[in-house]
Amino acid sequence: MDLVLESKNINKHFLKPKDFHVLKDISFRIEKGEFTSIMGKSGSGKSTLLYILSTMDTDYTGELYLNNELVTGKQHQELSRIRNKYVGFVFQFHYLLSEFTVLENVMLPAKKLGEKSHQEIEYLAMEKLKMLAIDKLALQRASRISGGEKQRVAIARALINNPVILMGDEPTGNLDSHNADNVFNIFKQLKEEEGLSLLIVTHDEDFANKTDRIIQMEDGRIIP
Ligand SMILES: Nc1ncnc2c1ncn2[C@@H]1O[C@H](COP(=O)(O)OP(=O)(O)OP(=O)(O)O)[C@@H](O)[C@H]1O
């Protein structure tokens, strides 16, 4: 079995304003090429969990493995390298740099990783833009494209370092149904053609029903 993510007994407490046990014994695995969605009522802990799994939040107990590597306990710099290399992340809001071009936005995470030349990164970024059918927008400023296009640029940016897993916190939450379908189809294509694993938090039942597996959360637990 080819595992890309494993969570073992992850627990988290928020201590302020008072002790709140927000995640309770979260254990599950994601295999290569699996398209998983996370659903659950508002406040059930979905975003909190996703920020831990993507290594952005390190304040928890338990163990997290990415690509069979234990990431829990790693120092900031090493963690940042692992995140940049293994995890792509798409937010509900695109967070593009509006004064930069589409191409420059997509290139940024690869520049940060610093493993490839400018030319190589530009080539890879254009490949991602082509795959998402937005290569014609490469030299446009990010502020001048539509909402659906911005989310596709955000996906291209999340893919630039060829992550093993793409995570999303309601990536279709701000989109109309046409653009949401479009993003779902892109995710499905990435799974089928690239063997990418996806872990997507969503409130959209239609979206979730089309994924391979739904993880249901309630009060900080996964419902078995
Ligand atoms: N920094 C924080 N300090 C204290 N409590 C927090 C903090 N962040 C989140 N919470 C609480 O933790 C619980 C889980 O929040 P989380 O954002 O993970 O839920 P969610 O399932 O993603 O909700 P939604 O669907 O509304 O986005 C909520 O009750 C929230 O109020």
The ligand as a Gaussian input file, in Angstrom:
#p B3LYP/6-31G(d) Opt

LIG

0 1
 N       -7.789000      29.907000      17.714000
 C       -8.870000      29.359000      18.276000
 N       -9.061000      29.443000      19.610000
 C      -10.143000      28.883000      20.219000
 N      -11.096000      28.176000      19.551000
 C      -10.948000      28.062000      18.221000
 C       -9.845000      28.637000      17.507000
 N       -9.982000      28.350000      16.195000
 C      -11.120000      27.617000      16.082000
 N      -11.695000      27.447000      17.288000
 C      -12.924000      26.690000      17.566000
 O      -12.668000      25.316000      17.234000
 C      -13.828000      24.714000      16.666000
 C      -13.473000      24.098000      15.334000
 O      -13.164000      25.117000      14.396000
 P      -12.895000      24.796000      12.856000
 O      -12.650000      26.100000      12.177000
 O      -11.857000      23.749000      12.758000
 O      -14.304000      24.186000      12.428000
 P      -14.831000      23.820000      10.972000
 O      -15.426000      22.462000      11.083000
 O      -13.762000      24.014000       9.965000
 O      -15.972000      24.908000      10.790000
 P      -16.505000      25.653000       9.452000
 O      -17.230000      24.599000       8.664000
 O      -17.437000      26.679000       9.986000
 O      -15.326000      26.238000       8.744000
 C      -14.878000      25.817000      16.588000
 O      -15.746000      25.681000      17.693000
 C      -14.081000      27.097000      16.667000
 O      -14.843000      28.126000      17.265000

